[in-house]
Amino acid sequence: MDRHIICAVSELPPGQRKIVKVNGRSIGVFNVGGKFYALRNTCPHQGAPLCLGSLKGTTSPSKPGEYIWSREGEILRCPWHGWEFDVKNGRSIHNPHRTLVRAYEVSIEREEPKVETFPVSIDNNVVVLHL
């Protein structure tokens, strides 16, 4: 599995997205409440740039006449025809077993600072730098 550094965590605050091109694929990376997810930026319906769509919530199952809004910021709505997908796994809200968008694994890794080092030795109680 190839690794591609997208950005620093601080550059992608909660509720935001970044669309990147990796190996010729357009991919949207999303920060949802401090957790990161990535989806292919192509709607399976008619190829729209899916990741440019709005991030909203959805209604949860409830009693007749009762509407419970939930999952705010987790549902990606296609900008062309309104098809909705779960940002966390790429599955369609309408038909999750048959319609989906490719989801990619995202991880947060600590980037070690790049520091140039040189071998050093102690010779007769003096520190010697070896270039």
N, C-alpha and C positions, 0 to 999 in steps of 0.2 A: 504494500500500500504506500503510495507516494504521500509525502508531507508537503504542504504548501502554507507558508506563513501568510496570513491574510492581513492582520493589523494587530496593534497592541489592544488589549482589552479596554483600555481607557478611551480608545478611538471609536468604540462601538457601544455607546451607553444603552441601557434598557429601553426597549421600544423602538430601537433604530435598526436599520439594515444596511448592508453594504453588498453591492453587486459586483462580482469579480469575474474575470475570464481565466479559466484554468484548463490547460490542455485543450483549448478550442471550445470549451463549454462555458456557457454563461450560468453562474451559480449565485444565488442569493444567500447571504449569511445573516441570520437574525439573532438579536439579543432579546430574549423573552424573559423578563424578570430575573436577569442575571445568568440565565442558561442560554447556551448558544446552539443554534440549529442551522442546517443548510439544505436548500432545495434547488433542484434544477430550475432554471428560469424559463421554462417552457410549459405552457398549459397544454394538457393532452387533448383538449377539445379542438382548438384551431391554431395552436402554436403561439398564442399571445405571450408577451413578456410578463409572466405570472408574478414575478417578484416585485414588480412595480405596483401591484395592486394594494388595496388597503388592508391593514391589520385590524381586525375587529374581534368581537366575541360572538356568542351564539346563544340561543335559548336552550335550556335544559329540560328534560322530561318533567312534567308537572301536571297538576290537576286541571281539568277543563276550566277555561277562563282565567287560569293563573299563568303568568309568564315569569320565568326566572332567567335572568340574564347571567351568563357565566363565561368563563374562559376568555376574558377580555385580553386582546393582544395575541391570541393564539391561533386565530382563524384568518387565513390569507384568502382574499377575494380577488379573483381574476379581473383585471381592468377592462377586458373586452365584453364578457358575457356573464360575469358574476358567479362563476363556478367557485365553490369554496373548498379549501384544503386545510388540513391540520398542519401547522408549521412544524410540530414536533415529529411527525412521521410521514408526511406527504400524502396521507390518505384523504380521499374525498369525503366531505361531510355527508353528501347525499348517498353515495354508494361506495363505502370504504373498502369493500372486498373486490371490486372490479375496476375502480378508477383511482389512480394514484400518480403522484409525481415522484421522481427519483429523489430520495433523501440521502444525504451524505453525513458521515460521522464527523463531528467537530470536537476537538479537545482543547483545553487550556494548558499550556506548558510554560514553565518558567524559562525565560531566555537568560542564559548566563551572559553577563557583561563581557564584551570582547576586550580583553586586556592583553597587551603584548608582554610576554615574560622572557626572561633571560636566565641561563644557568648562573649560579653564584656559588663561590666556594670561599672558605676561610683559610687563609694562608699566613702563618705567623701573626695571628691576631689582627689581621686586616681583612676587610671584606673586598673581594675581587669580583667584578662583573665580567662575564665572558661573552663577547659578541661573536 
